[in-house]
Amino acid sequence: MSDGPAVIGIHHGGISVSDMDASLAFYRDGLGLDVTLDAVRDAPYLHETLAVSFSALRYVLLRVPGSETGAVVELLEYQGAERMPAAARPQDPGSGHLCLQVSDAVALHARLRELGYRSRSPESVAITAGGNAGGRIVYVADPDGYWVELLERPRG
């Protein structure tokens, strides 16, 4: 590694959403993330940085509990802009997901299903190989179909 510029941490991962209130029902109410900022902005630097024409940008920052680096999830709702839903399969280049480490994948998955959210597998799946063997995993879709991985690492 050189002594030059370097990545020194992760601050946030951003997800564009179609309806902030519906997304907050998933991320805040379903997953239990804490809102630390909910604001609407229309600053010139945003238009320049993003190279997108919009009337305003509502963004919400949600704190990820237990994150050693203070990482947050950023939800972005572009207002007054042309928007098209992104629909990619997991194997398609450019597709993405967010992985959240959870204490109980079975219980959290059950709560999200009760709230009406869908998952790729009917239940959380036992991890049988690799560094997380003994844990559980499940992918749940947010209201826009963005996949959130719930990873329960093995105890001990």
N, C-alpha and C positions, 0 to 999 in steps of 0.2 A: 504494500500500500504506500502511495506517495504521501508527501507532506502537504500536498495541495488541497484544493477544495474537496470536501467530503460530506456525505450524508451523515447526519448526526442524530437522527431520530425520526419518528413519525408524529405528525401533528393531527391530521385528520384524513378521513376518506370521505369523498363527496358523492352523493347520489341525487340525480335529478328526479323530481317527482311531479306528478300531474295535479295532485290535490294534497296540500300540506296537512290539512286536518285529518284526512284519511290516513296519511303516512304517520302522523303523530299517534293515531290510535294504534298503529302497529308497533312503532319503535319506542314510544313513551309508555303507552298503556299495556301493550302486549309483552314487550321485551323488558320493560322496566328501566329504560335509560332515562337519565335526568336532563331536562332541558336547561341549558345554561344561558342561551341567547335565542331570542325570537325577534327578528328585525326585518324591515323592508328597506332596501337601498336602491338608489338609482344614481350612483356616482359615476362621473365620466371615466375614471380609471377602470371600472368594471367593463364597460363597453369596449374599451381599448384592449384590455387584457383578454377578454373572452371572445372578442370579434363576433359578437352576437347583438342583433338589434332586439331590444325588449323595452317595455315601459317601466318595469320595476322588477326587482329580484327579492323574493322573500327567502330568507335563509334561517335555518334553525340549527344550533349546535347542541348535540346531546353527549353528555359525559358518559364514557364507558367505565363502569365501576371496576375498581381493582387494576386499572391500567397503570403500570409503573411509570409510563411516560406522559400520562395525562391525555392520552389520545381521545379524540372525539369523532363522532359521526356527524357529518354536515349534510343536511337535506336542503336542496335548492329547488324553488318553484319559480320558474321564469314566467312573468306576467306580460301579456301583450306581445308574445313571440310565437312564431310558428313552431309547433312541437309535434313530433311523431314518436310513438312508442318504440323503444328498442326491444327487439325480440331475437335473442340469440340462444342457440343451444350451448351446453357447457363446452362442447368440443370446438365451437366456432371461434376463430381468432378474434380478439377484441372483446369477447364476453367477459364478464367479471362476476365476482361475488364478494361478500363481506363475511369474514369468519369471526364469530364472537365465542369466546371461551365461557362456558356456563357451568354452574354447579350441579345441575340435574337436567339432562337433556330430555328424559322421559317426561318429567313434570312440566317443563317449559313448553315442550312440543304439544302436550295435551292441552295446556292453557291456550296456546295459539290456535289449535284446531277447534276448540270450543268457541273461540272468537270468530271462526269462519275462514281462517287462513289455510292454504293448501301446502302440501309438502311433496317432494319427489317420491319419497318412500312412505308407505302407510304408517310406519312406526320409526322411531330412532333405531339405528343399526349398531350392533356391537362391532367394535374395531378389533380385528383379529390378527393384524400384522403391523409391523413398523413401530415407531417411537410412541405411538398413542394406543398400542394394543392394550385391551382391557377397558378402554373408554367407550364412548358412544358418540354417534354423529347423526345429524339429520339436516336436510336443506329445506327451508321454508321460504315461500314467496311473499314479498311485501305486496301492498295493494297494486303496484305497477308491474309486478312480475319479476322484480329484482330479487335474486336469491341470496338468502342469509343462511350461512352455515352455522349451526349450533354445535359446538365441539365440547364434549365433556371429557376432559383428560383423565387418564387412570389415576386412581387414588394411590397415595404412597409414593 
